[in-house]
């Protein structure tokens, strides 16, 4: 059974109305940050959520962590519907900026001890200190780091302290929102390795949110691609990069500068820009930028399951696979006959 | 920055790549002495611009003539470059008016032409837009239009796409490539992203601890990196690693630039460093026997 399930989760925000709008009776502008997201996360897996700014990935992270209630749909964790942050701290968040997410007036030890004291009330003072030292070791830091203040740490160390803090309540799930985006490449590698270790050695489920396709590709076993609040594609990582089904995924992959590809090859990166998120778009939200718009794109698109573990929000996508499947099936048929 | 030497050919895209604090921004700001009030001093060296002599020896007034006209600058954040209280068309026109005698009306139609060149959709309407009304990508297009306004021979772009989404970044990089093709301007592109370097740069300089450690054609440097820092930087990239495999981070931290260590600045983090590496002045950029043409690096060891 899935550890975490999202059922048709939606979340919108409304802007405060100006006086002019109130006088003229204009409705408040509404932004659909997350729309109709259904996703199931298995225990121990690392799932990536990728998309560009404004696609709703951070809002989704906050909904999963219980920091923001969905206004439609539900999030089920370990069989129970989430209605706020988990009291036992079993879902923890790691934020992008370790500079603003660590209190500058507390030592690293005090920061971690605070969390341990809150969730592990059975521990004595000494046991708590031991727990803090152990947690620091888990993230690859020396226990004497506990005496230091955040400003004395490098960016990579700071982000590891944030991860250590998230690990203190012994969470089942880590929701990491752009945890390596603020780091230099050499330091980024340390933190990426740490996430990998937490997953492989300690079996922690990780929801890894990033705009960086390369990092996602390296770390995650499955990827959900978001565009304007919706999941447009969900596939196993290898398949997603080898055979992207949604035109947005394809264009996104082609837009990533890649040391290996070095500008060569036939690329069709996404053209145009993200539409105004306040616009109400009833049909496919990507249609305005899609290179392959067809008749049914003005209709509302649903996330459809094509084959095992492939979901796409594009009515055309399946037809291409079906066509491919039927041609490959035709090729295989004579062989079967021969075997008979 | 310390002892940085490189040359840029006409029409070339020259990348300067390095991590935060390596001195890459200071390097390109030194070219035009753009330090924005910071207490920075250039203690030695020359910046030679074809036909104009040494920019560092030039008076502030003469350099003002060069800025924008011969050498233009594109900053990372277009919002701080653009004046928030002026419509974008006026801002572009003002750049043109400052350096050439044209009527306001002609300047405006030239601005319109520039917006077309950088593929701004419905350019007539955008001329009268305020910077805050535009998306990040559009703003950067406006900044590029301003940089192109006086047909400079060199554009210095300091992390021009770092604040942008990846699909917008791709469009802006393509635009820079296309404008280079059309106008023949040379571009110095400063970035932290080796992927960006690989997509657009003809040659690249790798910078570490205020010094250049390797310079060569993009293919040479990325395919046959010589300096241990360049190798380490490539090994840390997730795009080159196998999925599930651990990446190789660079242990330790960059050196202090307030009191830099003697010898090679990377020695403290270098797995191959020998005693020789830690003494004397930092090693100079040299071409080693097995290196390709024009490929130099600042490592004492032949590895």
Interface residues (C-beta under 8 A of the other chain):
Chain A: X52 X53 X154 X156 X184 X185 X186 X187 X188 X189 X190 X192 X193 X196 X211 X213 X214 X215 X217 X218 X219 X237 X238 X251 X252 X254 X255 X256 X257 X258 X259 X260 X261 X262 X263 X269 X270 X271 X273 X274
Chain B: X19 X20 X135 X137 X138 X165 X166 X167 X168 X169 X170 X171 X173 X192 X193 X194 X195 X196 X198 X199 X200 X218 X219 X222 X232 X233 X234 X236 X237 X238 X239 X240 X241 X243 X244 X246 X247 X248 X249 X250 X253
